[in-house]
Amino acid sequence: MKASVEGEKVILVPYMREHVPKYHDWMQDPTILEATASEPLTLEQEYDMQVSWTQDSLKQTFIVLDKELVMGDFIPGNPHIEAMVGDVNIYMNDLDDPQMAEIEIMIAELKSRGKGLAQESVLMMMVFAVEKFGIHAFHAKIGESNKASLNLFHKMGFQKISYSEIFKEVTLELPITESTCEKLHQLIGNMVTHSWP
Ligand SMILES: CC(C)(COP(=O)(O)OP(=O)(O)OC[C@H]1O[C@@H](n2cnc3c(N)ncnc32)[C@H](O)[C@@H]1OP(=O)(O)O)[C@@H](O)C(=O)NCCC(=O)NCCS
């Protein structure tokens, strides 16, 4: 079963083959590569990456759609490339703690920045991950000079737990307590899930 999650400003949809060319274009931008600590991939490697995202049970990704850019009605299962503006990911890759997820967000389209889309996407992904995978803590690794991202995660209650001198990167954490969970649900009061086979 595949699922999309709709909020007030964004719809999170699965990363589909049709999204790859635009995603690959974004990842040619050196600023984006640096901010997301990514390596450039060829188009073919990006197609392989899209398949690996759908098969790896330790990763979950969604493409972020800006609802203001969706042409016509939103159709679950349709890639809506016209509205894709970024992505949000989690990795459950801590062998000592499988219920810990590292979270990443990117709003690549400049015209869609500063509208609260990153904040809503991260909150929605956290609610999804708590409900689907029982995640009890989120980590975010952020370059020390990435003020926008540091502000974003601090605003949501993440706090610094470590700093890597080598990578010039801080790790922030948000433990999911009962009260954080309640707050997340209040913030994302009108989140709707659309599922299809
Ligand atoms: C960081 C990023 C995801 C923010 O996306 P966005 O949709 O513009 O962010 P939002 O509109 O949801 O902003 C939410 C909060 O983040 C912070 N923020 C966002 N952009 C900011 C900026 N340019 N400068 C300072 N703070 C900023 C603010 O606290 C803001 O809250 P406010 O509007 O009440 O001040 C986006 O700039 C981006 O994708 N950058 C490149 C990739 C990247 O750095 N990803 C993070 C890697 S860990």
The ligand as an SDF file (V2000), in Angstrom:
LIG
                    3D

 48 50  0  0  0  0  0  0  0  0999 V2000
   16.5770   25.1400    5.4390 C   0  0  0  0  0  0  0  0  0  0  0  0
   15.3580   25.0480    4.5320 C   0  0  0  0  0  0  0  0  0  0  0  0
   14.8870   23.5840    4.5150 C   0  0  0  0  0  0  0  0  0  0  0  0
   14.2370   25.9620    5.0550 C   0  0  0  0  0  0  0  0  0  0  0  0
   13.0810   25.7880    4.2360 O   0  0  0  0  0  0  0  0  0  0  0  0
   11.8420   26.8310    4.2410 P   0  0  0  0  0  0  0  0  0  0  0  0
   10.6510   26.1370    3.6970 O   0  0  0  0  0  0  0  0  0  0  0  0
   12.2580   28.0720    3.5900 O   0  0  0  0  0  0  0  0  0  0  0  0
   11.6650   27.0570    5.8110 O   0  0  0  0  0  0  0  0  0  0  0  0
   10.3060   27.5340    6.5560 P   0  0  0  0  0  0  0  0  0  0  0  0
    9.6520   28.5740    5.7350 O   0  0  0  0  0  0  0  0  0  0  0  0
    9.5080   26.3290    6.9390 O   0  0  0  0  0  0  0  0  0  0  0  0
   10.9040   28.2320    7.8630 O   0  0  0  0  0  0  0  0  0  0  0  0
   10.6930   27.7390    9.1740 C   0  0  0  0  0  0  0  0  0  0  0  0
   11.7130   28.3730   10.1070 C   0  0  0  0  0  0  0  0  0  0  0  0
   13.0410   28.0500    9.6910 O   0  0  0  0  0  0  0  0  0  0  0  0
   13.9160   29.1590    9.9200 C   0  0  0  0  0  0  0  0  0  0  0  0
   14.4160   29.6790    8.6280 N   0  0  0  0  0  0  0  0  0  0  0  0
   14.0240   29.2810    7.3830 C   0  0  0  0  0  0  0  0  0  0  0  0
   14.7220   29.9560    6.4410 N   0  0  0  0  0  0  0  0  0  0  0  0
   15.5460   30.7860    7.0950 C   0  0  0  0  0  0  0  0  0  0  0  0
   16.5320   31.7250    6.6630 C   0  0  0  0  0  0  0  0  0  0  0  0
   16.7900   31.9370    5.3590 N   0  0  0  0  0  0  0  0  0  0  0  0
   17.2340   32.3910    7.6060 N   0  0  0  0  0  0  0  0  0  0  0  0
   17.0150   32.1890    8.9250 C   0  0  0  0  0  0  0  0  0  0  0  0
   16.0990   31.3020    9.3980 N   0  0  0  0  0  0  0  0  0  0  0  0
   15.3770   30.6170    8.4890 C   0  0  0  0  0  0  0  0  0  0  0  0
   13.0750   30.2100   10.6420 C   0  0  0  0  0  0  0  0  0  0  0  0
   13.1650   29.9310   12.0280 O   0  0  0  0  0  0  0  0  0  0  0  0
   11.6850   29.8910   10.1280 C   0  0  0  0  0  0  0  0  0  0  0  0
   10.6850   30.3070   11.0080 O   0  0  0  0  0  0  0  0  0  0  0  0
   10.0730   31.8220   10.8590 P   0  0  0  0  0  0  0  0  0  0  0  0
    9.5580   31.8980    9.4530 O   0  0  0  0  0  0  0  0  0  0  0  0
    8.9980   31.8590   11.8950 O   0  0  0  0  0  0  0  0  0  0  0  0
   11.2040   32.7400   11.0970 O   0  0  0  0  0  0  0  0  0  0  0  0
   15.7130   25.5120    3.0610 C   0  0  0  0  0  0  0  0  0  0  0  0
   16.3210   26.7720    3.1200 O   0  0  0  0  0  0  0  0  0  0  0  0
   16.6070   24.5420    2.3240 C   0  0  0  0  0  0  0  0  0  0  0  0
   16.1560   23.5370    1.7780 O   0  0  0  0  0  0  0  0  0  0  0  0
   17.9110   24.8450    2.2600 N   0  0  0  0  0  0  0  0  0  0  0  0
   18.8630   23.9690    1.5120 C   0  0  0  0  0  0  0  0  0  0  0  0
   18.9420   22.5550    2.0250 C   0  0  0  0  0  0  0  0  0  0  0  0
   19.2130   22.4870    3.5070 C   0  0  0  0  0  0  0  0  0  0  0  0
   19.9550   23.2820    4.0520 O   0  0  0  0  0  0  0  0  0  0  0  0
   18.6100   21.4800    4.1490 N   0  0  0  0  0  0  0  0  0  0  0  0
   18.8380   21.2120    5.5300 C   0  0  0  0  0  0  0  0  0  0  0  0
   19.9630   20.2480    5.6630 C   0  0  0  0  0  0  0  0  0  0  0  0
   20.0490   19.6640    7.3140 S   0  0  0  0  0  0  0  0  0  0  0  0
  1  2  1  0
  2  3  1  0
  2  4  1  0
  2 36  1  0
  4  5  1  0
  5  6  1  0
  6  7  2  0
  6  8  1  0
  6  9  1  0
  9 10  1  0
 10 11  2  0
 10 12  1  0
 10 13  1  0
 13 14  1  0
 14 15  1  0
 15 16  1  0
 15 30  1  0
 16 17  1  0
 17 18  1  0
 17 28  1  0
 18 19  1  0
 18 27  1  0
 19 20  2  0
 20 21  1  0
 21 22  1  0
 21 27  2  0
 22 23  1  0
 22 24  2  0
 24 25  1  0
 25 26  2  0
 26 27  1  0
 28 29  1  0
 28 30  1  0
 30 31  1  0
 31 32  1  0
 32 33  2  0
 32 34  1  0
 32 35  1  0
 36 37  1  0
 36 38  1  0
 38 39  2  0
 38 40  1  0
 40 41  1  0
 41 42  1  0
 42 43  1  0
 43 44  2  0
 43 45  1  0
 45 46  1  0
 46 47  1  0
 47 48  1  0
M  END
$$$$
